[in-house]
């Protein structure tokens, strides 16, 4: 008897995923709960554990395929010797899927199957954005339903709207010379990278984005950190970094200037009476932004512990959907890579993002004297539709004041 491997629940608002890497081959022995493949969603990569022990008898969904909730991924046969007996029942279960490739040449049959089901909501949105029709795309969902992945694949292939008279204008790139072409490598973007690209461009197209800058003298924070870092780590089991101070400073400023912590929904403004601060983390697969929830109610030690947990989970590919959703403001630390100054792009639908940068010794004038101090440039990008310039500048000044006089953070001033 074979046990089916199916797509698990992927999280709120996520209805499909792309099959990533299979960790096992057909015929390999599998232990119960052992990770056997990974799925890439718009937000995170999820490992799928084996529902039972046995032998992987069939792989139904290959790497790169888009699958919906509950879709069959493969099958596990009982015992080590059951793999040979598995193909017969597997073929029966796979007959509908196997019929799909054979039916592809019959172009007339595809639209009829697709017409029985409207496109998935996410697919319908993408179709509208790209002025495409569901009739132009072969759906891979049940009864030919067009899924989001089908639309993305169609757009990637260059399918354009019927009314587009000049398709050459939407060509992605000019053809390379034969000499250069052999030295190029074409790699399909991961679902996560596609989502990053789309969301960043959407933020630029939608928000009236503007960036304001300031600089902060890091002497006081660095002195406090050096004085207490050993005691802090011994007591709390986590290193005392700069992110705890910055997160705390941001939550203080957000309480004073709620527009920076709000978002636009149609013609309404939604003010968030809580601070879920996103912390941008770079991983091998791209940038992710896990959320420190209710950061305004946490101590610096609690914030550092949570950031440490989220950072490790991000690098290990173990972030859950709950870790990624609901942020109200984002902090991006380009300084860890050596960035001296940059203008961060909003993490829509949020209205503000703070960019931290490299700490660098610079000459500054203090009390009429030129002295060398460890300085950091700060950048606040904000949505000018909801945040006025005065509010943005005041926000950045409040963050600067808290960092240059960190006792304010302890005394809640």
BELPE-V156509 format. One record per run of one state. SS is the DSSP state (@ for helix, = for strand, . for the rest). FROM is the first residue (numbers start at 1). TO is the last residue. If there is no record, write none. Layout:
ss:from:to
SS:FROM:TO
SS:FROM:TO
//
This chain:
ss:from:to
.:1:1
=:2:6
.:7:15
=:16:22
.:23:28
=:29:30
.:31:34
=:35:40
.:41:44
=:45:49
.:50:53
=:54:59
.:60:65
=:66:68
.:69:71
=:72:77
.:78:82
@:83:104
.:105:106
@:107:115
.:116:120
@:121:129
.:130:133
@:134:136
.:137:141
@:142:144
.:145:147
@:148:156
.:157:166
@:167:170
.:171:177
@:178:181
.:182:190
@:191:206
.:207:208
=:209:217
.:218:218
@:219:236
.:237:242
@:243:256
.:257:257
@:258:261
=:262:265
.:266:267
=:268:271
.:272:276
=:277:283
.:284:285
=:286:292
.:293:294
@:295:297
.:298:299
@:300:315
.:316:320
@:321:323
.:324:328
=:329:333
@:334:337
.:338:351
=:352:356
.:357:359
=:360:366
.:367:368
=:369:383
.:384:388
@:389:404
.:405:406
@:407:411
.:412:413
//
